[in-house]
Amino acid sequence: MKKLNVVQSFYLFPNGSEPITQPLGFLSPEFHWMSWCLSCLQIIKLYHSVTLYTNELGNEVLIKQLKLPYSKVVITQNNYPAKLWAMNKIHTYSLQQEPFLHVDGDVFLWKELGGQTQSAGLIAQNVEVNDGFYQTILKEYQTREIVLPEPVAEISNANKVIRSCNAGVLGGSDLAFFKEYTQLATTFVAQYQEKLNEVTHKDVNIVFEQLFFYRLAEQRNKAIKYVLEDEISDMTYPGIINFLDIPHKTKFIHMLGTYKKSEEACKMLAKRLRTDYPDHYYFLLNVLKKQGLKMYYPSYNENPDIPSIQDQVNSYDWNKIYQEQHEQYHLYDQAFGNSSEFLETNFVTNNLVYPETTDALPANCMVPCSLEMKFKKREIDELDSLIMELLKEVKPIATLLEDLKNYFEPEDYTQEKEALLELLMLKLRKGCEDNMFLIVDRTDLAIA
């Protein structure tokens, strides 16, 4: 079966500063570009080809400066203001002459779409069902006398359950439908562009991109095949950015909305790009350094101002810690990929971790974070403290379980052993992610 033509679209708008310094909704500009790097590179890994539709400014950054390996670049004119950014995507849809899949630059894939999905007439990310969220936007449309066209008009009825779809990925083989859909949206925006620019709701675009698509498909009796089968009613999309389970369980991430400003999400994005595509990661950071951009993490900057909690912290070799934590991320993927790997993995407490001196409960320990180049507080409970104590020496899971046996009644231990093993896996996984525990490479043990 022929694979879909995968496309992406990106349009930059002048704002008086260097284009590459624009954060565009992210915590800091470097994370925005890391997102584009990871999205593009994963598509190429899976589909071997991806076409970028962009304007001159977008081409300047993604292609000329960041040198992302797009198979083809199509330069088109930007005819819409920055606020109506979805219209540039819709214009890209309208240009397609073969079955296609449009993937947003904040969407990351670790698996090709299934055969039934790839051959579907219409494809979208998932169904959204949230009356309150959409009604808030539609009420402002109504207040500003923006009249919805058929087949969307009746949706403004307050008693109507509003269903739509997320367009993080959108595409399919029904090109006639896309011609009708894009014409509907284009005509609507042309008629109301001035009023749409005045809408204050930040999600003004989802009506003519997502709701129009879903409602027109419904009216034309067109089935939509979804990448994610579960309907979403919580518009914060809990669980959509599970970087911890890549690549064994997590196959799809959409870093939408407020996740772009989440420090934890941005840190996981950076770590993933650094692990899987280190050449692009370090090249990106060097490009931004040359632009004089002050980046979010001190370790990214040329001459970082190293913060500390104690004077002793400044004596640590943060470059060495940075490299060690980089290596740990590879081992992390292996250790927690499946249960058999986990059972054969050796762990040890990080000797850089030290307890915070306090009588308060729950207790805290201080763990090194190489990106920030400082120690950070990490809350620990009694089991965390016990594991830290037992792992002062390198141990495999079987030995650690046997050691824990001494802290349980024999009958309780026998009955709860499986549950304890599962809890232990969760504790070690989070502890390794926070640099509290280290995974010991088997080759290092063999040499020792």
C-alpha positions as a Markdown table, in Angstrom:
| # | Residue | x | y | z |
|---|---|---|---|---|
| 1 | Met | 0.0 | 0.0 | 0.0 |
| 2 | Lys | 1.3 | 3.4 | -1.0 |
| 3 | Lys | 2.1 | 5.6 | 2.0 |
| 4 | Leu | 0.4 | 8.9 | 2.5 |
| 5 | Asn | 2.2 | 12.1 | 1.4 |
| 6 | Val | 3.1 | 13.7 | 4.8 |
| 7 | Val | 3.1 | 17.5 | 4.8 |
| 8 | Gln | 3.7 | 20.2 | 7.4 |
| 9 | Ser | 3.0 | 23.9 | 7.2 |
| 10 | Phe | 4.8 | 26.7 | 9.0 |
| 11 | Tyr | 4.4 | 30.5 | 8.6 |
| 12 | Leu | 6.4 | 33.1 | 10.4 |
| 13 | Phe | 5.3 | 36.6 | 10.8 |
| 14 | Pro | 7.6 | 39.7 | 11.2 |
| 15 | Asn | 7.4 | 41.2 | 14.7 |
| 16 | Gly | 10.5 | 43.5 | 14.7 |
| 17 | Ser | 12.8 | 40.9 | 16.2 |
| 18 | Glu | 15.0 | 38.1 | 14.7 |
| 19 | Pro | 12.5 | 35.4 | 13.5 |
| 20 | Ile | 14.5 | 32.7 | 15.3 |
| 21 | Thr | 14.1 | 34.4 | 18.6 |
| 22 | Gln | 10.3 | 34.1 | 18.6 |
| 23 | Pro | 8.9 | 31.6 | 21.2 |
| 24 | Leu | 5.5 | 31.3 | 19.5 |
| 25 | Gly | 3.7 | 30.0 | 22.5 |
| 26 | Phe | 6.5 | 28.0 | 24.0 |
| 27 | Leu | 8.3 | 28.6 | 27.3 |
| 28 | Ser | 11.4 | 29.8 | 25.4 |
| 29 | Pro | 12.3 | 30.0 | 21.7 |
| 30 | Glu | 14.7 | 27.0 | 21.8 |
| 31 | Phe | 11.8 | 24.6 | 22.8 |
| 32 | His | 9.7 | 25.8 | 19.8 |
| 33 | Trp | 12.5 | 24.9 | 17.4 |
| 34 | Met | 13.2 | 21.6 | 19.3 |
| 35 | Ser | 9.6 | 20.8 | 18.7 |
| 36 | Trp | 9.9 | 21.3 | 14.9 |
| 37 | Cys | 13.1 | 19.3 | 14.8 |
| 38 | Leu | 11.7 | 16.3 | 16.6 |
| 39 | Ser | 8.4 | 16.4 | 14.7 |
| 40 | Cys | 10.2 | 16.6 | 11.3 |
| 41 | Leu | 12.9 | 14.0 | 12.1 |
| 42 | Gln | 10.4 | 11.5 | 13.4 |
| 43 | Ile | 8.2 | 11.8 | 10.3 |
| 44 | Ile | 11.3 | 11.2 | 8.1 |
| 45 | Lys | 12.2 | 8.2 | 10.2 |
| 46 | Leu | 8.8 | 6.6 | 9.7 |
| 47 | Tyr | 7.7 | 7.8 | 6.3 |
| 48 | His | 11.1 | 8.7 | 4.7 |
| 49 | Ser | 9.7 | 11.9 | 3.2 |
| 50 | Val | 7.9 | 15.0 | 4.3 |
| 51 | Thr | 7.1 | 18.2 | 2.4 |
| 52 | Leu | 7.1 | 21.6 | 4.1 |
| 53 | Tyr | 4.8 | 24.4 | 3.0 |
| 54 | Thr | 6.1 | 27.7 | 4.3 |
| 55 | Asn | 6.7 | 31.4 | 3.6 |
| 56 | Glu | 10.0 | 33.1 | 3.1 |
| 57 | Leu | 10.6 | 33.8 | 6.8 |
| 58 | Gly | 9.7 | 30.2 | 7.7 |
| 59 | Asn | 12.1 | 28.9 | 5.1 |
| 60 | Glu | 14.8 | 31.1 | 6.4 |
| 61 | Val | 14.6 | 29.6 | 9.9 |
| 62 | Leu | 13.7 | 25.9 | 9.3 |
| 63 | Ile | 15.7 | 25.3 | 6.2 |
| 64 | Lys | 18.5 | 27.9 | 5.9 |
| 65 | Gln | 19.3 | 28.3 | 9.6 |
| 66 | Leu | 18.3 | 25.0 | 11.2 |
| 67 | Lys | 18.8 | 22.9 | 8.1 |
| 68 | Leu | 16.0 | 20.5 | 8.8 |
| 69 | Pro | 16.0 | 17.7 | 6.1 |
| 70 | Tyr | 12.7 | 18.2 | 4.5 |
| 71 | Ser | 12.3 | 16.3 | 1.2 |
| 72 | Lys | 10.6 | 19.2 | -0.5 |
| 73 | Val | 9.9 | 22.8 | 0.4 |
| 74 | Val | 7.1 | 24.7 | -1.2 |
| 75 | Ile | 7.2 | 28.5 | -0.7 |
| 76 | Thr | 3.8 | 30.1 | -0.7 |
| 77 | Gln | 2.5 | 33.6 | 0.1 |
| 78 | Asn | 1.1 | 34.3 | 3.5 |
| 79 | Asn | -2.3 | 36.0 | 3.0 |
| 80 | Tyr | -3.5 | 36.0 | 6.6 |
| 81 | Pro | -2.6 | 37.8 | 9.8 |
| 82 | Ala | -0.8 | 35.9 | 12.6 |
| 83 | Lys | -4.0 | 35.6 | 14.6 |
| 84 | Leu | -5.7 | 33.5 | 11.9 |
| 85 | Trp | -2.7 | 31.1 | 11.6 |
| 86 | Ala | -5.0 | 28.1 | 10.9 |
| 87 | Met | -5.8 | 29.5 | 7.5 |
| 88 | Asn | -2.3 | 28.8 | 6.3 |
| 89 | Lys | -2.9 | 25.2 | 7.3 |
| 90 | Ile | -6.2 | 25.2 | 5.4 |
| 91 | His | -4.5 | 26.7 | 2.4 |
| 92 | Thr | -2.0 | 23.8 | 2.5 |
| 93 | Tyr | -4.8 | 21.3 | 2.6 |
| 94 | Ser | -6.3 | 22.9 | -0.5 |
| 95 | Leu | -3.1 | 22.5 | -2.5 |
| 96 | Gln | -2.9 | 18.7 | -2.1 |
| 97 | Gln | -3.4 | 16.6 | -5.3 |
| 98 | Glu | -2.8 | 13.2 | -3.7 |
| 99 | Pro | -3.8 | 11.4 | -0.4 |
| 100 | Phe | -2.0 | 13.3 | 2.4 |
| 101 | Leu | -1.5 | 13.6 | 6.1 |
| 102 | His | -0.8 | 17.0 | 7.6 |
| 103 | Val | 1.1 | 16.9 | 10.9 |
| 104 | Asp | 1.5 | 19.9 | 13.1 |
| 105 | Gly | 4.9 | 20.9 | 14.3 |
| 106 | Asp | 4.1 | 20.1 | 17.9 |
| 107 | Val | 3.0 | 16.5 | 17.0 |
| 108 | Phe | 5.5 | 13.7 | 17.4 |
| 109 | Leu | 5.0 | 10.2 | 16.0 |
| 110 | Trp | 6.7 | 6.9 | 16.9 |
| 111 | Lys | 4.6 | 4.7 | 14.8 |
| 112 | Glu | 3.1 | 4.8 | 11.3 |
| 113 | Leu | -0.7 | 5.1 | 11.1 |
| 114 | Gly | -2.4 | 1.7 | 10.7 |
| 115 | Gly | -3.4 | 0.4 | 7.3 |
| 116 | Gln | -7.1 | 1.2 | 7.7 |
| 117 | Thr | -6.3 | 4.7 | 8.9 |
| 118 | Gln | -3.8 | 5.4 | 6.1 |
| 119 | Ser | -6.3 | 4.4 | 3.5 |
| 120 | Ala | -9.2 | 6.3 | 5.0 |
| 121 | Gly | -11.0 | 9.1 | 3.1 |
| 122 | Leu | -10.8 | 11.4 | 6.1 |
| 123 | Ile | -8.3 | 11.3 | 9.0 |
| 124 | Ala | -8.2 | 13.4 | 12.1 |
| 125 | Gln | -6.5 | 13.2 | 15.5 |
| 126 | Asn | -9.5 | 12.5 | 17.8 |
| 127 | Val | -13.0 | 13.5 | 18.6 |
| 128 | Glu | -13.6 | 16.4 | 21.0 |
| 129 | Val | -16.8 | 16.6 | 23.0 |
| 130 | Asn | -17.0 | 19.8 | 25.1 |
| 131 | Asp | -20.0 | 22.0 | 24.9 |
| 132 | Gly | -18.8 | 24.6 | 27.3 |
| 133 | Phe | -15.5 | 25.1 | 25.5 |
| 134 | Tyr | -16.9 | 25.5 | 22.0 |
| 135 | Gln | -20.0 | 27.5 | 23.2 |
| 136 | Thr | -17.7 | 30.1 | 24.8 |
| 137 | Ile | -16.1 | 30.8 | 21.4 |
| 138 | Leu | -19.3 | 30.6 | 19.5 |
| 139 | Lys | -21.0 | 33.1 | 21.8 |
| 140 | Glu | -18.3 | 35.6 | 21.1 |
| 141 | Tyr | -18.7 | 35.0 | 17.4 |
| 142 | Gln | -22.4 | 35.7 | 17.8 |
| 143 | Thr | -21.7 | 38.9 | 19.9 |
| 144 | Arg | -19.6 | 40.2 | 17.0 |
| 145 | Glu | -22.2 | 39.3 | 14.4 |
| 146 | Ile | -20.1 | 36.6 | 12.8 |
| 147 | Val | -22.7 | 34.3 | 11.1 |
| 148 | Leu | -21.8 | 30.7 | 10.8 |
| 149 | Pro | -22.5 | 29.0 | 7.4 |
| 150 | Glu | -24.3 | 25.8 | 6.8 |
| 151 | Pro | -23.7 | 23.1 | 7.9 |
| 152 | Val | -22.3 | 24.7 | 11.1 |
| 153 | Ala | -25.0 | 27.2 | 11.9 |
| 154 | Glu | -27.3 | 25.0 | 13.9 |
| 155 | Ile | -24.5 | 24.1 | 16.2 |
| 156 | Ser | -24.9 | 27.4 | 18.0 |
| 157 | Asn | -28.1 | 26.0 | 19.5 |
| 158 | Ala | -27.5 | 26.0 | 23.2 |
| 159 | Asn | -29.1 | 22.5 | 23.6 |
| 160 | Lys | -27.0 | 20.9 | 20.9 |
| 161 | Val | -24.1 | 18.6 | 22.0 |
| 162 | Ile | -21.1 | 20.0 | 20.3 |
| 163 | Arg | -18.7 | 17.4 | 18.8 |
| 164 | Ser | -15.7 | 18.3 | 16.8 |
| 165 | Cys | -12.2 | 16.9 | 16.1 |
| 166 | Asn | -8.6 | 17.9 | 16.8 |
| 167 | Ala | -6.6 | 18.8 | 13.8 |
| 168 | Gly | -3.1 | 18.0 | 15.2 |
| 169 | Val | -3.1 | 15.5 | 12.3 |
| 170 | Leu | -5.6 | 15.9 | 9.5 |
| 171 | Gly | -5.8 | 14.4 | 6.0 |
| 172 | Gly | -7.1 | 11.5 | 3.9 |
| 173 | Ser | -7.8 | 10.5 | 0.3 |
| 174 | Asp | -11.1 | 12.2 | -0.2 |
| 175 | Leu | -9.7 | 15.2 | -2.1 |
| 176 | Ala | -13.1 | 16.3 | -3.3 |
| 177 | Phe | -14.2 | 16.7 | 0.3 |
| 178 | Phe | -11.1 | 18.7 | 1.1 |
| 179 | Lys | -11.8 | 21.0 | -1.8 |
| 180 | Glu | -15.3 | 21.7 | -0.5 |
| 181 | Tyr | -14.1 | 22.1 | 3.1 |
| 182 | Thr | -11.2 | 24.5 | 2.4 |
| 183 | Gln | -13.5 | 26.6 | 0.1 |
| 184 | Leu | -16.1 | 26.8 | 2.9 |
| 185 | Ala | -13.5 | 28.0 | 5.4 |
| 186 | Thr | -11.7 | 30.3 | 3.0 |
| 187 | Thr | -15.0 | 32.0 | 2.0 |
| 188 | Phe | -16.1 | 32.4 | 5.6 |
| 189 | Val | -12.8 | 33.9 | 6.7 |
| 190 | Ala | -12.7 | 36.3 | 3.7 |
| 191 | Gln | -16.2 | 37.5 | 4.7 |
| 192 | Tyr | -15.5 | 38.0 | 8.4 |
| 193 | Gln | -11.7 | 38.5 | 8.6 |
| 194 | Glu | -11.9 | 42.0 | 10.2 |
| 195 | Lys | -14.3 | 40.8 | 12.9 |
| 196 | Leu | -12.4 | 37.5 | 13.5 |
| 197 | Asn | -9.3 | 39.6 | 14.2 |
| 198 | Glu | -11.2 | 41.3 | 17.0 |
| 199 | Val | -12.2 | 38.0 | 18.7 |
| 200 | Thr | -10.5 | 37.9 | 22.1 |
| 201 | His | -10.7 | 34.1 | 22.7 |
| 202 | Lys | -7.3 | 32.6 | 22.0 |
| 203 | Asp | -8.8 | 29.6 | 20.2 |
| 204 | Val | -10.7 | 31.6 | 17.6 |
| 205 | Asn | -9.2 | 29.4 | 14.8 |
| 206 | Ile | -10.7 | 26.0 | 15.9 |
| 207 | Val | -14.1 | 26.9 | 14.7 |
| 208 | Phe | -13.3 | 27.3 | 11.0 |
| 209 | Glu | -10.6 | 24.7 | 11.1 |
| 210 | Gln | -11.9 | 21.9 | 13.3 |
| 211 | Leu | -15.6 | 22.4 | 13.7 |
| 212 | Phe | -16.2 | 23.1 | 10.0 |
| 213 | Phe | -14.3 | 19.9 | 9.1 |
| 214 | Tyr | -16.3 | 17.8 | 11.5 |
| 215 | Arg | -19.7 | 19.2 | 10.8 |
| 216 | Leu | -19.3 | 19.1 | 7.0 |
| 217 | Ala | -18.2 | 15.5 | 7.2 |
| 218 | Glu | -21.2 | 14.7 | 9.3 |
| 219 | Gln | -23.6 | 16.4 | 6.9 |
| 220 | Arg | -22.0 | 14.6 | 3.9 |
| 221 | Asn | -22.1 | 11.3 | 5.7 |
| 222 | Lys | -18.4 | 11.0 | 5.5 |
| 223 | Ala | -16.7 | 8.7 | 8.1 |
| 224 | Ile | -13.6 | 10.1 | 9.8 |
| 225 | Lys | -10.9 | 7.7 | 10.9 |
| 226 | Tyr | -9.2 | 8.8 | 14.1 |
| 227 | Val | -5.6 | 8.3 | 15.2 |
| 228 | Leu | -6.6 | 8.3 | 18.9 |
| 229 | Glu | -9.8 | 6.3 | 19.4 |
| 230 | Asp | -10.8 | 7.8 | 22.8 |
| 231 | Glu | -13.1 | 10.9 | 22.7 |
| 232 | Ile | -11.7 | 13.9 | 24.6 |
| 233 | Ser | -13.9 | 16.0 | 26.8 |
| 234 | Asp | -11.2 | 17.5 | 29.0 |
| 235 | Met | -9.6 | 20.1 | 26.8 |
| 236 | Thr | -6.4 | 20.1 | 28.8 |
| 237 | Tyr | -5.7 | 16.7 | 27.2 |
| 238 | Pro | -4.3 | 14.9 | 30.3 |
| 239 | Gly | -1.8 | 12.2 | 29.3 |
| 240 | Ile | -1.2 | 13.5 | 25.8 |
| 241 | Ile | 2.5 | 14.2 | 26.4 |
| 242 | Asn | 3.7 | 11.0 | 28.1 |
| 243 | Phe | 7.4 | 11.3 | 27.2 |
| 244 | Leu | 8.3 | 8.8 | 29.9 |
| 245 | Asp | 7.0 | 5.8 | 28.0 |
| 246 | Ile | 8.7 | 6.5 | 24.7 |
| 247 | Pro | 9.2 | 4.5 | 22.5 |
| 248 | His | 7.8 | 1.3 | 24.0 |
| 249 | Lys | 4.3 | 2.5 | 24.9 |
| 250 | Thr | 3.9 | 6.1 | 23.8 |
| 251 | Lys | 3.5 | 6.3 | 20.0 |
| 252 | Phe | 1.9 | 9.7 | 19.7 |
| 253 | Ile | 2.4 | 13.0 | 21.5 |
| 254 | His | 0.7 | 16.4 | 20.8 |
| 255 | Met | 2.3 | 19.2 | 22.8 |
| 256 | Leu | -0.7 | 21.4 | 22.5 |
| 257 | Gly | -2.0 | 24.3 | 24.6 |
| 258 | Thr | -0.4 | 25.0 | 27.9 |
| 259 | Tyr | 2.0 | 22.1 | 27.6 |
| 260 | Lys | 4.1 | 24.4 | 25.5 |
| 261 | Lys | 4.8 | 26.6 | 28.6 |
| 262 | Ser | 5.2 | 23.6 | 31.0 |
| 263 | Glu | 8.8 | 23.5 | 32.2 |
| 264 | Glu | 8.5 | 19.7 | 32.7 |
| 265 | Ala | 7.2 | 19.1 | 29.2 |
| 266 | Cys | 9.8 | 21.3 | 27.6 |
| 267 | Lys | 12.6 | 19.5 | 29.6 |
| 268 | Met | 11.3 | 16.1 | 28.4 |
| 269 | Leu | 11.1 | 17.4 | 24.8 |
| 270 | Ala | 14.7 | 18.6 | 25.1 |
| 271 | Lys | 15.9 | 15.3 | 26.6 |
| 272 | Arg | 14.2 | 13.3 | 23.9 |
| 273 | Leu | 15.7 | 15.4 | 21.0 |
| 274 | Arg | 19.2 | 15.2 | 22.7 |
| 275 | Thr | 18.9 | 11.4 | 23.0 |
| 276 | Asp | 17.5 | 10.5 | 19.6 |
| 277 | Tyr | 19.0 | 13.3 | 17.4 |
| 278 | Pro | 22.0 | 14.8 | 19.2 |
| 279 | Asp | 23.5 | 16.3 | 16.1 |
| 280 | His | 20.4 | 18.4 | 15.5 |
| 281 | Tyr | 20.1 | 19.2 | 19.2 |
| 282 | Tyr | 23.5 | 20.6 | 19.6 |
| 283 | Phe | 23.5 | 22.3 | 16.2 |
| 284 | Leu | 20.2 | 24.1 | 17.2 |
| 285 | Leu | 21.7 | 25.3 | 20.4 |
| 286 | Asn | 24.8 | 26.6 | 18.6 |
| 287 | Val | 22.7 | 28.5 | 16.1 |
| 288 | Leu | 20.8 | 30.2 | 18.9 |
| 289 | Lys | 24.0 | 31.0 | 20.8 |
| 290 | Lys | 25.3 | 32.8 | 17.8 |
| 291 | Gln | 22.1 | 34.9 | 17.7 |
| 292 | Gly | 22.9 | 36.0 | 21.2 |
| 293 | Leu | 19.6 | 34.5 | 22.5 |
| 294 | Lys | 19.6 | 34.0 | 26.3 |
| 295 | Met | 18.0 | 30.5 | 26.6 |
| 296 | Tyr | 16.0 | 29.1 | 29.4 |
| 297 | Tyr | 18.5 | 26.7 | 30.9 |
| 298 | Pro | 21.9 | 28.0 | 32.1 |
| 299 | Ser | 23.6 | 25.0 | 30.5 |
| 300 | Tyr | 22.5 | 26.2 | 27.1 |
| 301 | Asn | 24.2 | 29.6 | 27.3 |
| 302 | Glu | 27.8 | 30.4 | 26.5 |
| 303 | Asn | 28.7 | 31.9 | 29.9 |
| 304 | Pro | 26.0 | 30.7 | 32.2 |
| 305 | Asp | 25.3 | 32.4 | 35.5 |
| 306 | Ile | 25.3 | 29.3 | 37.7 |
| 307 | Pro | 22.8 | 29.5 | 40.6 |
| 308 | Ser | 23.4 | 27.5 | 43.7 |
| 309 | Ile | 21.8 | 26.5 | 47.0 |
| 310 | Gln | 25.1 | 26.0 | 48.8 |
| 311 | Asp | 28.6 | 27.2 | 48.1 |
| 312 | Gln | 29.7 | 23.5 | 47.6 |
| 313 | Val | 27.4 | 23.2 | 44.6 |
| 314 | Asn | 29.6 | 25.5 | 42.4 |
| 315 | Ser | 32.5 | 23.1 | 42.8 |
| 316 | Tyr | 30.8 | 20.4 | 40.8 |
| 317 | Asp | 31.7 | 19.7 | 37.2 |
| 318 | Trp | 28.4 | 20.4 | 35.6 |
| 319 | Asn | 29.6 | 19.5 | 32.1 |
| 320 | Lys | 30.5 | 16.1 | 33.4 |
| 321 | Ile | 27.1 | 15.8 | 35.2 |
| 322 | Tyr | 25.4 | 16.9 | 32.0 |
| 323 | Gln | 27.1 | 14.1 | 29.9 |
| 324 | Glu | 26.4 | 11.5 | 32.6 |
| 325 | Gln | 22.7 | 12.4 | 32.7 |
| 326 | His | 22.7 | 12.3 | 28.9 |
| 327 | Glu | 24.0 | 8.7 | 29.0 |
| 328 | Gln | 21.4 | 7.8 | 31.6 |
| 329 | Tyr | 18.6 | 8.7 | 29.3 |
| 330 | His | 19.7 | 5.9 | 26.8 |
| 331 | Leu | 19.8 | 3.4 | 29.7 |
| 332 | Tyr | 16.4 | 4.6 | 30.9 |
| 333 | Asp | 14.8 | 3.7 | 27.6 |
| 334 | Gln | 16.2 | 0.2 | 27.8 |
| 335 | Ala | 15.5 | -0.4 | 31.5 |
| 336 | Phe | 11.9 | 0.6 | 31.5 |
| 337 | Gly | 11.0 | -0.7 | 28.0 |
| 338 | Asn | 9.6 | -4.0 | 29.2 |
| 339 | Ser | 9.4 | -6.0 | 32.4 |
| 340 | Ser | 12.1 | -8.5 | 31.5 |
| 341 | Glu | 14.7 | -5.7 | 30.9 |
| 342 | Phe | 13.7 | -4.0 | 34.1 |
| 343 | Leu | 14.2 | -7.2 | 36.1 |
| 344 | Glu | 17.8 | -7.5 | 34.8 |
| 345 | Thr | 18.7 | -3.8 | 35.4 |
| 346 | Asn | 21.1 | -2.7 | 38.1 |
| 347 | Phe | 20.4 | 0.5 | 40.1 |
| 348 | Val | 22.3 | 2.6 | 42.6 |
| 349 | Thr | 21.6 | 5.8 | 44.5 |
| 350 | Asn | 23.2 | 8.8 | 42.9 |
| 351 | Asn | 26.0 | 9.8 | 45.2 |
| 352 | Leu | 25.4 | 13.5 | 44.4 |
| 353 | Val | 22.0 | 13.3 | 46.1 |
| 354 | Tyr | 21.9 | 14.5 | 49.7 |
| 355 | Pro | 19.0 | 14.9 | 52.2 |
| 356 | Glu | 17.7 | 18.3 | 53.1 |
| 357 | Thr | 18.3 | 19.0 | 56.8 |
| 358 | Thr | 14.8 | 19.4 | 58.2 |
| 359 | Asp | 12.3 | 17.7 | 60.5 |
| 360 | Ala | 9.4 | 18.5 | 58.2 |
| 361 | Leu | 7.4 | 15.7 | 56.6 |
| 362 | Pro | 7.3 | 14.7 | 53.9 |
| 363 | Ala | 11.1 | 15.0 | 53.6 |
| 364 | Asn | 13.1 | 16.4 | 50.7 |
| 365 | Cys | 16.4 | 15.5 | 49.1 |
| 366 | Met | 18.5 | 17.7 | 46.8 |
| 367 | Val | 19.1 | 16.2 | 43.4 |
| 368 | Pro | 21.4 | 17.6 | 40.6 |
| 369 | Cys | 19.8 | 18.9 | 37.5 |
| 370 | Ser | 22.4 | 19.5 | 34.8 |
| 371 | Leu | 20.1 | 21.6 | 32.5 |
| 372 | Glu | 19.6 | 24.2 | 35.2 |
| 373 | Met | 23.1 | 23.6 | 36.6 |
| 374 | Lys | 21.8 | 23.5 | 40.1 |
| 375 | Phe | 20.4 | 21.2 | 42.8 |
| 376 | Lys | 16.6 | 21.1 | 43.1 |
| 377 | Lys | 14.4 | 19.9 | 45.9 |
| 378 | Arg | 12.7 | 16.5 | 45.4 |
| 379 | Glu | 10.0 | 15.3 | 47.8 |
| 380 | Ile | 10.5 | 11.8 | 49.1 |
| 381 | Asp | 8.4 | 9.5 | 51.2 |
| 382 | Glu | 9.4 | 6.6 | 53.5 |
| 383 | Leu | 9.7 | 4.1 | 50.7 |
| 384 | Asp | 11.9 | 6.5 | 48.7 |
| 385 | Ser | 14.2 | 6.9 | 51.7 |
| 386 | Leu | 14.4 | 3.1 | 52.2 |
| 387 | Ile | 15.2 | 2.4 | 48.6 |
| 388 | Met | 17.9 | 5.1 | 48.6 |
| 389 | Glu | 19.5 | 3.5 | 51.7 |
| 390 | Leu | 19.3 | 0.0 | 50.2 |
| 391 | Leu | 20.8 | 1.1 | 46.9 |
| 392 | Lys | 23.9 | 2.7 | 48.4 |
| 393 | Glu | 25.5 | -0.3 | 46.6 |
| 394 | Val | 24.7 | -1.4 | 43.1 |
| 395 | Lys | 22.0 | -4.0 | 43.0 |
| 396 | Pro | 19.7 | -5.8 | 40.6 |
| 397 | Ile | 15.9 | -5.7 | 41.2 |
| 398 | Ala | 15.9 | -9.3 | 42.6 |
| 399 | Thr | 18.3 | -8.4 | 45.3 |
| 400 | Leu | 16.5 | -5.2 | 46.1 |
| 401 | Leu | 13.3 | -7.1 | 46.5 |
| 402 | Glu | 14.9 | -9.6 | 48.8 |
| 403 | Asp | 16.3 | -6.7 | 50.9 |
| 404 | Leu | 12.8 | -5.1 | 51.2 |
| 405 | Lys | 11.5 | -8.5 | 52.4 |
| 406 | Asn | 13.1 | -7.7 | 55.8 |
| 407 | Tyr | 10.7 | -4.8 | 56.3 |
| 408 | Phe | 7.5 | -6.8 | 55.8 |
| 409 | Glu | 5.7 | -9.5 | 57.6 |
| 410 | Pro | 6.4 | -12.8 | 55.8 |
| 411 | Glu | 2.8 | -13.4 | 54.9 |
| 412 | Asp | 2.2 | -9.8 | 53.8 |
| 413 | Tyr | 5.3 | -9.9 | 51.6 |
| 414 | Thr | 4.2 | -13.1 | 49.9 |
| 415 | Gln | 0.7 | -11.8 | 49.2 |
| 416 | Glu | 1.9 | -8.3 | 48.1 |
| 417 | Lys | 5.1 | -9.2 | 46.2 |
| 418 | Glu | 3.7 | -8.5 | 42.7 |
| 419 | Ala | 2.2 | -5.2 | 43.9 |
| 420 | Leu | 5.4 | -4.3 | 45.5 |
| 421 | Leu | 7.4 | -5.0 | 42.4 |
| 422 | Glu | 5.0 | -2.8 | 40.4 |
| 423 | Leu | 5.4 | 0.0 | 43.0 |
| 424 | Leu | 9.1 | -0.4 | 42.9 |
| 425 | Met | 9.2 | 0.0 | 39.2 |
| 426 | Leu | 7.2 | 3.2 | 39.5 |
| 427 | Lys | 9.5 | 4.5 | 42.2 |
| 428 | Leu | 12.7 | 3.7 | 40.4 |
| 429 | Arg | 11.4 | 5.1 | 37.1 |
| 430 | Lys | 10.5 | 8.4 | 38.6 |
| 431 | Gly | 13.6 | 8.4 | 40.7 |
| 432 | Cys | 15.8 | 7.8 | 37.6 |
| 433 | Glu | 14.0 | 10.5 | 35.7 |
| 434 | Asp | 14.7 | 12.9 | 38.6 |
| 435 | Asn | 18.4 | 11.8 | 38.8 |
| 436 | Met | 17.9 | 10.4 | 42.3 |
| 437 | Phe | 18.9 | 6.9 | 41.2 |
| 438 | Leu | 21.3 | 5.8 | 38.4 |
| 439 | Ile | 21.1 | 2.9 | 36.1 |
| 440 | Val | 24.4 | 1.0 | 35.9 |
| 441 | Asp | 25.4 | -0.2 | 32.4 |
| 442 | Arg | 26.0 | -4.0 | 32.3 |
| 443 | Thr | 29.2 | -3.5 | 30.4 |
| 444 | Asp | 30.5 | -1.3 | 33.2 |
| 445 | Leu | 29.8 | -4.1 | 35.6 |
| 446 | Ala | 31.5 | -6.7 | 33.4 |
| 447 | Ile | 34.6 | -4.6 | 33.2 |
| 448 | Ala | 34.6 | -4.0 | 36.9 |
